[in-house]
Amino acid sequence: MELEKDELIMWKRGANLKRGYLKIPGTLFITNRKLIFKPLLANKMLKIKFADIKEIKIIGNVFKKMKIATNEREYIFLTKNIKEVVHLVKSFL
């Protein structure tokens, strides 16, 4: 994974990206410029620049999830300590 000049990884943890009924396992990276999801079984990474994020919130009652909305689509991530992750992302917006 290549980072831009002056880009730093601030947080990294295993996570799942929810697509319909499927949960895609991978690693979630938060840098000082964007959110990156690297699936375990695929080479194509999902990159969401903070400037493209229109809304971020926690959803779910029992199992908390992070919902990120951009102009193009919505993404739902599952990982541990989701409140901390949402707070970190919001600090960069």
DABEL-V849298 format. One record per helix or strand of 3 or more residues. SS is the DSSP state (H for helix, E for strand). FROM is the first residue (numbers start at 1). TO is the last residue. Records with the same first field share a line. If there is no record, write none. Layout:
BEGIN
SS->FROM-TO ; FROM-TO
END
This chain:
BEGIN
E->9-19 ; 22-31 ; 34-39 ; 45-49 ; 55-59 ; 65-69 ; 74-78
H->50-52 ; 82-92
END
